[in-house]
Amino acid sequence: WHDLPMKADGDGTFSIRLPLTQTGSFQAKCFFIPRDSDTPVWPEGENTKICVEPAGSCCANIIYNAFVRQFGPTKDTKFETPNLDAVIKNLDDQGFTVIPKSGKFRDLKEQLNFIFSRMGCRALHLMPIHPTPTTYARMGRFGSPYAALDFSDVDPAQAQFDPAATPLEQFIELVDAVHDHDGYVILDIAINHTGWAARLHESHPEWLDREDDGKIRMPGAWGVVWADLTKLDYRHTDLWQYMADIFQLWCRRGVDGFRCDAGYMIPERAWEYIIAKVRRQYPDTIFFLEGLGGPPDATRHLLQRANFNWAYSELFQEYSIEQISRYLPHAVNISETCGHLIHFAETHDNDRLAKVSHTYAKMRTGLCALFSICGGFGFTNGVEWFAKEKINVHNSPGLNWGNPVNQVDYITRLHLILREHPAFFSGTQLNLIHEKESQALALLRFNPDYNARMLVLINLDCDGQGMAVWPVGAEGGAAFPWTDLISGNTVQPESREGKYRIPLKPGAVLALSPEKGDLNLLGSQPAGKLSMPGRVLMQKRRALALEVLTAVNGHMDLADLDVDRAAMDLARNPETFICALYPDKRQSRVILFDAHRDINRRVMVPPGFFLLVRSKKHFRVQLEEAGSNKQCLGFCESLPAEGNSAYQAIFMPMEIKESHRDCLLKLRISGPEGTQIITGNIRYLPPFNTLNLRLLFTRREIAQDPSIKQLSTTCLGAMMRAGANFSHLESRYDGLLGANLNPLMPENRWMLLSRFKIWGVFQGHSRELGLDYLETFWASHDQGGKWRFRIPSAEGRHYVIDLFLEMDRKTNTVTLTLYRENPPTDNPLRLNPQREVTLIIRPDIEDRSFHDTVKAFTGPEQQWPLRISAFENGFFFHSQTRQILRLSSSRGAFFLKPEWQYMVHRNVEATRGLDANSDLFSPGYFSINVKGGDTVSLKACVIDKESMPERPDIKSDGKEISLPGPFHKTVPFSQAIKASLGAFIVDRGEEKSVVAGYPWFLDWGRDSLIFCRALIELGRTREAFDILTLFGKFEKDGTLPNMICCDDARNIETSDAPLWFFACCRQLTQTLSKEVVLTQSIGQRTMIQILKDMASSMINGTPTGVKADPESMLLYSPAHFTWM
């Protein structure tokens, strides 16, 4: 609901010019707001009703009705039916099932060039293509296509046997081929009923409509019972949901619209729900009502209230001048107020027109085409070939295809008129102006937007001459002669007694235009593929421009906006057009997905941005939810850019709230070699201030993603990198204590403690605390990680162990804390907290550089056990670095029992072709008994000499150790970023540096200085100064360190680090004063002196070969000096 202010035009008149960007039926009401009140004043009168149709239906809605079955052997005029009646009767009598060969989807596909390119149709209406009965309750030789057995499938009889393509895939081939002709597919689905033994009979027997005695009702109309059908009961609203899903399913398969057979038999509210649900995902879907035989007002109500687009006109069964004169104004009124009525020359329920005569067939075809609203005209396959055999849906009558006597050229001419002449565009007024002196009709068509008119004259008498008579001036007053756009002849009426008279031959049809130049609109006979009508293309461009404008500005008064110009500006350059809609007019609000370049990457779409999809060829594209949901989030048909240099489609900005949304962009690109299918990955990003970072993960998520880890660091770059899959080592860089052994500055880390393996033992039965019993993992930025294990015990009970790992920020120290949860003693699912559980904790240690592996056979197998010194509650391990690893527990006992784990596999190294196996050494294990509420801790630290750990103090509550925490499910992303910065900032003497990335890197020049800019942005200028001071001291001859390892800064192979240094200084001067920044002392120089020295050296050339071009001042760089 939108309240939209109107502007005063004077004389008490108010107006607003609104963009209509949504398909459907809407209502509006004007009201007044007094100046001194917020209470609206509502004028008398009804609401204004507005029906908005898809832009593509503004003209030339020409429908070809095809029955796939008829495109088989019986199609051609030369087909002779074999005399097999006696044989078939004999087989029938013996109980055999005899079903002749059916036409195939591919048979129909071969005729699309004729249907669309030769004749100029725009929509292919398929009679039902679902599986039909073959044995049980089959009626007729083939069975009725309206007796659907499965609404979600296709009849395999209509597909060729092809190991490379299923029947459904062959149907989709047909759909793609129609789209390649700029056509639409309208599928006939009769949801009022099913065939006997349908799939729904088994899955949902409650949906069948039954008599009081349980007998299933059979639907019917016109006093005829359709005995091969079973009626569905729409009192069940879950049936509505099912059918809405069926329609959406066919939309996903490329269907553009639906003919809804016997639609009046479905409750209006059910249709309202179904159509609304489909339009939510596919807003331009056409719903075509077949309401013939229904109540008089049913069509009007279903169009206006249930949001149908089109309905069948009954003009095809109005024959005399009196009947047509009475019916046409009614049809025009419904079309102008509710939805278009489509004039079919012939339907499958009627006798063939050509059965009367060829003249009669041409007259009725011309009548329905030239009397159409917005070119809404349809005909059944075979009309063009003067087929005479009535379509029996239970069989497969011939189409007389290829008959040399036909009306193909005539129908093609009619279609050209409907496609190109403005008198058939939306907004055209239709008025019958004839006076009855014979069976001759005179219809004036006038489009005020184009000042275009046409006079249609038709003699309904196919046996005798007629006289078209109308009052002089009723045709608009244009001077005669007029030109017949069908024949090209000029026509001069006789003017007598204030009336014009034109004699008409039997069955004559004339389309008279006062402009002879209108013949040029039709062009020559079409050769090759007809493109989308120009009027349709322009209307689609207009609709897209209005949708973009509304997405930016909301529902607004368009005032004097030139919509046509906006449409062409958008087609010419979408990025520029959209950018100009925003106040700053600088920042692009468009993200491009190029179908030829972006299929192998994930394209990020920030909040409020448009997604522009572009390809060299025509395509249709669907944006759908990634994962199992597959919900359609948007659908577009591409439009040519100005000049036809490319095709493009635009998705409006998507509202994302708290978390990103991953989507799949599915393109079907047309081409002579067939349809190319491309899937792109799109990630819609939420607004930064609403974005949360997840810190809690379930067992299922951890099992699917082994990369989830807890990273904790020290101020010198030591790290703990513990997998959420506790005790599982995914990489050689996973470990609990990767120590930095230099007390002053970062150096290559040394791996000492890899993992803990823990078992819970109860009543002699042990269970390892691993993925099988892991319930939840919490990560954090400052508390370490938390793991919760739910461990089964006796009698169907379990106990819960919470495990915490944290690293001291200043020293090479890691603490493992275990807590057994203390549940109520009467909890039937929990182990009694007073019953002890024994925890066995076995540490695995290493003694290696971070980048190496351990091979026990090379010496450690004999040497490392000799380096262990055990004490009551722990041990010392003497590293080859002359440092000592001490591991102790707060209580319990340590048992010296060394063992090796050989060939521990690391998956990450395996994927990189590196040595993936390493050996782990365990000196022994800790054994600790715990009851509910008990806490125990183990501490691993690096020391210089053996010294015993201090026992923790016993607190007043009897518990030894406080638990880390609290831990959160999520944190604001901005908070997470700020907290994460600290993990990368390291001390280097009195200065600061930045670790370029864990787990591999140490300090790198370019990375530290890029990072420095983030510190400045966050106001952490002191740390930024410390980083600049460090690198400023290393400046020499225009070079800065590329990387620093311990005190080794000899690697100066970087050309961009000096430029980032300048960028940091510039940014810092914008935050602080220039004087403060540039006068800062760095060693023996000031900041400004360092900058000048650096610039001078780079201009003249550095020792590393970096030198500025004297004209542009662009730097020449050796290739491996930068990847920026």
Sequence and secondary structure as in RCSB ss.txt:
>XXXX:A:sequence
WHDLPMKADGDGTFSIRLPLTQTGSFQAKCFFIPRDSDTPVWPEGENTKICVEPAGSCCANIIYNAFVRQFGPTK
DTKFETPNLDAVIKNLDDQGFTVIPKSGKFRDLKEQLNFIFSRMGCRALHLMPIHPTPTTYARMGRFGSPYAALD
FSDVDPAQAQFDPAATPLEQFIELVDAVHDHDGYVILDIAINHTGWAARLHESHPEWLDREDDGKIRMPGAWGVV
WADLTKLDYRHTDLWQYMADIFQLWCRRGVDGFRCDAGYMIPERAWEYIIAKVRRQYPDTIFFLEGLGGPPDATR
HLLQRANFNWAYSELFQEYSIEQISRYLPHAVNISETCGHLIHFAETHDNDRLAKVSHTYAKMRTGLCALFSICG
GFGFTNGVEWFAKEKINVHNSPGLNWGNPVNQVDYITRLHLILREHPAFFSGTQLNLIHEKESQALALLRFNPDY
NARMLVLINLDCDGQGMAVWPVGAEGGAAFPWTDLISGNTVQPESREGKYRIPLKPGAVLALSPEKGDLNLLGSQ
PAGKLSMPGRVLMQKRRALALEVLTAVNGHMDLADLDVDRAAMDLARNPETFICALYPDKRQSRVILFDAHRDIN
RRVMVPPGFFLLVRSKKHFRVQLEEAGSNKQCLGFCESLPAEGNSAYQAIFMPMEIKESHRDCLLKLRISGPEGT
QIITGNIRYLPPFNTLNLRLLFTRREIAQDPSIKQLSTTCLGAMMRAGANFSHLESRYDGLLGANLNPLMPENRW
MLLSRFKIWGVFQGHSRELGLDYLETFWASHDQGGKWRFRIPSAEGRHYVIDLFLEMDRKTNTVTLTLYRENPPT
DNPLRLNPQREVTLIIRPDIEDRSFHDTVKAFTGPEQQWPLRISAFENGFFFHSQTRQILRLSSSRGAFFLKPEW
QYMVHRNVEATRGLDANSDLFSPGYFSINVKGGDTVSLKACVIDKESMPERPDIKSDGKEISLPGPFHKTVPFSQ
AIKASLGAFIVDRGEEKSVVAGYPWFLDWGRDSLIFCRALIELGRTREAFDILTLFGKFEKDGTLPNMICCDDAR
NIETSDAPLWFFACCRQLTQTLSKEVVLTQSIGQRTMIQILKDMASSMINGTPTGVKADPESMLLYSPAHFTWM
>XXXX:A:secstr
      EEEETTEEE      S EEEEE   B  TT SS B  SS  EEEEE  GGGSS  EEEEE GGGGSTT 
BTT      HHHHHHHHHTT         HHHHHTTHIIIIIIT   EEEE   S   SSTT  TTT  TTS S 
TTS  GGGS   TTS HHHHHHHHHHHHHHTT EEEEEE TTEEETT HHHHH GGGB B TTS B   EETTEE
 TTEEEB TT HHHHHHHHHHHHHHHHTT  EEEETTGGGS HHHHHHHHHHHHHH TT EEEE  TTS TTHHH
HHHHTS   EEE SGGG  SHHHHHHHHHHHHHHHHHT EEEEES  TTS  GGGT HHHHHHHHHHHHHT STT
 EEEETTGGGT  S   TTS     BT SS  HHHHHHHHHHHHH GGGSTT EEEE    SSSEEEEEEEETTT
TEEEEEEEE  SSS EEEEEETTTT S  S EEETTT  EE  EEETTEEEEEE TT EEEEES TTHHHHH SS
  S     HHHHHHHHHHHHHHHHHHHH S   TT  HHHHHHHHHH HHHHHHTTSSS  S  EEEEETTT TT
SEEEE TT EEEEEESS EEEEEEETTTT  EEEEEE EE GGGS EEEEE      SS EEEEEEEEE  TT  
EEEEEEEEE   GGG EEE EEEHHHHHH TT EEEEE TTS EEEEESSTT   STT EEEEE   SSS    E
EEEEEEEEEEEETTEEEE STTTEEEEE  SSS EEEEEEEE GGG EEEEEEEEEE SSSSEEEEEEEE    T
T TTB  TTS EEEEEEEEEEEEETT    GGGTHHHHGGGGEEEETTEEEEE TTS EEEEEESSSEEEEEEEE
EEEEE HHHHHTTS  EEEEEEEEEEEEEE TT EEEEEEEEESS          TTS          SEEEHHH
HHHHHHHHHEEEETTEEEEB STTT  EEHHHHHHHHHHHHHTT HHHHHHHHHHHHHH BTTB  SEEBTTB  
    SSHHHHHHHHHHHHHHHS HHHHHT EETTEEHHHHHHHHHHHHHH  TTS EE TTT  EE  GGG   
